[in-house]
Amino acid sequence: MNTGRTVYSQKLKAALDKLRPAVKGVGLDLQRLTQKRVEMAPIFLKTFRLWSSETKRPFIAFVQALDSSVPASRNAYKKHPSYRAAEYLKELAHNPDARSPKKIGLTLLAMLAITIKSFLPLCGSQRDQKAALAVLIATTKWRDSERRRLVATIRRARPVGLPNVPRLVEAAKQTKAVVVAFERERLAS
């Protein structure tokens, strides 16, 4: 059931009539652009690989070969539209199903930190939580810098509410205290 207005003032009707073709044109242009970039991305990547194997030069040099107006300075070329378009096409060729070249979601480290922080309250007392955290950190067999990074990420992570876990606020306070104490002990030794 359409409940929208169908009778408009002359002024609004004229404005709608003036805007309608422009909106339709943008829609068609966007559809053509979407098709074109999906078709162009594999060709772009194939050409880049061929260029790279022959010249042994970096990606920026390839982009500069395509558009000589791309500056040599890293800060400047990162902002240049041709370089950004080339990065986008490269990403699109690698991952055609992605809606944008940016990664969406949590990193593996962040997800691991959330998981650990969410499950720590199941260990019981703070002493037991600290012991469990020490075992988990030791199990990674990572370098000290990576372990410190994981512990810092755990400290900043927000735990998710799990069934049979004490209230989230209480659990978060206890877990944060455990992680902070664990960090202090590690730094002291």
C-alpha positions as CSV (number, residue, x, y, z in Angstrom):
1,M,0.0,0.0,0.0
2,N,1.5,3.3,-1.1
3,T,0.9,6.0,1.5
4,G,3.1,8.7,-0.1
5,R,1.9,11.9,-1.6
6,T,1.0,12.0,-5.2
7,V,0.0,15.7,-5.5
8,Y,2.9,18.1,-5.4
9,S,3.2,21.9,-5.6
10,Q,4.3,23.3,-9.0
11,K,7.6,24.3,-7.5
12,L,8.3,20.8,-6.0
13,K,7.1,19.1,-9.2
14,A,9.5,21.3,-11.3
15,A,12.4,20.5,-9.0
16,L,11.7,16.8,-9.2
17,D,11.4,16.9,-13.0
18,K,14.7,18.7,-13.2
19,L,16.5,16.3,-10.8
20,R,15.1,13.0,-12.1
21,P,17.2,12.7,-15.3
22,A,20.4,13.5,-13.4
23,V,19.7,10.8,-10.8
24,K,18.9,8.3,-13.5
25,G,22.1,9.3,-15.3
26,V,24.3,8.9,-12.2
27,G,22.7,5.4,-11.6
28,L,23.5,4.3,-15.1
29,D,27.0,5.7,-14.9
30,L,27.6,4.0,-11.6
31,Q,26.4,0.7,-13.1
32,R,28.7,1.1,-16.1
33,L,31.7,2.0,-13.8
34,T,31.0,-1.0,-11.6
35,Q,31.0,-3.3,-14.7
36,K,34.1,-1.6,-16.1
37,R,36.2,-1.9,-13.0
38,V,35.4,-5.5,-12.5
39,E,36.4,-6.3,-16.1
40,M,39.5,-4.0,-15.9
41,A,41.0,-5.3,-12.6
42,P,42.2,-8.7,-13.9
43,I,43.7,-7.1,-17.0
44,F,45.4,-4.5,-14.7
45,L,46.9,-7.2,-12.5
46,K,48.1,-9.3,-15.4
47,T,49.8,-6.3,-17.0
48,F,51.4,-5.3,-13.7
49,R,52.8,-8.8,-13.2
50,L,54.2,-8.8,-16.8
51,W,55.7,-5.3,-16.2
52,S,57.1,-6.4,-12.9
53,S,58.7,-9.5,-14.2
54,E,60.4,-7.6,-17.0
55,T,61.4,-4.5,-15.2
56,K,61.8,-5.7,-11.6
57,R,60.6,-2.3,-10.4
58,P,58.0,-1.6,-7.6
59,F,54.3,-1.0,-8.0
60,I,54.7,2.8,-7.8
61,A,57.0,2.8,-10.8
62,F,54.3,0.9,-12.7
63,V,51.7,3.5,-11.8
64,Q,54.1,6.2,-12.8
65,A,54.5,4.5,-16.2
66,L,50.7,4.6,-16.6
67,D,50.4,8.2,-15.4
68,S,53.5,10.4,-15.5
69,S,51.8,13.0,-13.3
70,V,52.1,10.7,-10.2
71,P,54.8,12.3,-8.0
72,A,57.8,10.5,-6.7
73,S,57.4,11.5,-3.0
74,R,55.7,8.7,-1.0
75,N,53.5,11.2,0.9
76,A,52.4,12.8,-2.3
77,Y,51.8,9.7,-4.5
78,K,49.8,8.0,-1.7
79,K,47.2,10.8,-2.1
80,H,47.3,10.9,-5.9
81,P,44.1,9.7,-7.6
82,S,45.8,7.6,-10.1
83,Y,47.8,5.7,-7.5
84,R,44.7,5.2,-5.3
85,A,42.8,3.9,-8.3
86,A,45.7,1.5,-9.1
87,E,45.7,0.3,-5.6
88,Y,42.0,-0.2,-5.7
89,L,42.2,-2.2,-9.0
90,K,45.0,-4.3,-7.6
91,E,42.9,-5.2,-4.5
92,L,39.8,-5.8,-6.6
93,A,41.7,-8.2,-8.8
94,H,42.9,-10.1,-5.8
95,N,39.5,-10.1,-4.1
96,P,36.7,-9.4,-6.6
97,D,34.0,-10.2,-4.1
98,A,35.1,-7.4,-1.7
99,R,32.9,-4.3,-1.7
100,S,35.9,-2.1,-0.9
101,P,39.6,-2.6,-0.6
102,K,39.6,-1.9,3.1
103,K,39.5,-4.8,5.4
104,I,36.4,-5.1,7.4
105,G,36.2,-6.8,10.8
106,L,38.6,-7.7,13.5
107,T,42.1,-8.9,13.1
108,L,43.1,-12.3,14.3
109,L,45.0,-10.9,17.2
110,A,42.0,-8.8,18.3
111,M,39.6,-11.7,18.0
112,L,42.0,-13.9,20.0
113,A,42.2,-11.2,22.7
114,I,38.4,-10.9,22.9
115,T,38.1,-14.7,23.1
116,I,40.7,-15.0,25.9
117,K,39.2,-12.1,27.8
118,S,35.7,-13.5,27.5
119,F,36.6,-17.0,28.7
120,L,38.9,-16.0,31.6
121,P,36.1,-15.4,34.1
122,L,35.2,-19.1,33.7
123,C,38.5,-20.0,35.4
124,G,37.2,-18.8,38.8
125,S,39.3,-16.7,41.1
126,Q,41.8,-14.0,40.0
127,R,44.7,-16.2,40.9
128,D,43.3,-19.0,38.7
129,Q,42.6,-16.5,35.9
130,K,46.2,-15.3,36.1
131,A,47.5,-18.8,36.0
132,A,45.3,-19.6,33.0
133,L,46.5,-16.5,31.2
134,A,50.1,-17.4,31.9
135,V,49.6,-20.8,30.4
136,L,47.8,-19.5,27.4
137,I,50.5,-16.8,26.7
138,A,53.3,-19.4,27.2
139,T,51.5,-21.8,24.8
140,T,51.8,-19.4,21.9
141,K,55.6,-19.8,21.8
142,W,55.7,-16.3,20.4
143,R,58.5,-13.8,21.0
144,D,58.3,-11.5,24.0
145,S,57.3,-8.5,21.9
146,E,54.4,-10.4,20.4
147,R,53.3,-11.7,23.8
148,R,53.4,-8.2,25.2
149,R,51.3,-7.0,22.3
150,L,48.8,-9.8,22.9
151,V,48.5,-9.0,26.6
152,A,48.0,-5.3,25.8
153,T,45.4,-6.2,23.2
154,I,43.6,-8.4,25.8
155,R,43.7,-5.5,28.3
156,R,42.0,-3.2,25.7
157,A,39.5,-5.8,24.4
158,R,35.9,-5.8,25.3
159,P,34.7,-9.2,26.4
160,V,31.5,-10.6,24.8
161,G,28.7,-11.8,27.0
162,L,28.8,-15.6,27.2
163,P,26.2,-17.9,28.8
164,N,27.2,-19.1,32.3
165,V,29.7,-16.3,32.7
166,P,29.4,-13.9,35.7
167,R,27.9,-10.6,34.9
168,L,29.8,-8.8,32.1
169,V,30.6,-5.7,34.2
170,E,32.0,-7.7,37.1
171,A,33.8,-10.1,34.8
172,A,35.4,-7.2,32.9
173,K,36.7,-5.6,36.0
174,Q,38.1,-8.9,37.4
175,T,39.7,-9.8,34.0
176,K,41.2,-6.3,33.6
177,A,42.7,-6.6,37.0
178,V,44.1,-10.0,36.2
179,V,45.7,-8.8,32.9
180,V,47.2,-5.7,34.5
181,A,48.7,-7.8,37.3
182,F,50.0,-10.3,34.8
183,E,51.6,-7.5,32.7
184,R,53.2,-6.0,35.9
185,E,54.7,-9.4,36.9
186,R,56.0,-9.9,33.4
187,L,57.7,-6.5,33.4
188,A,59.1,-7.0,36.8
189,S,60.8,-10.3,35.9
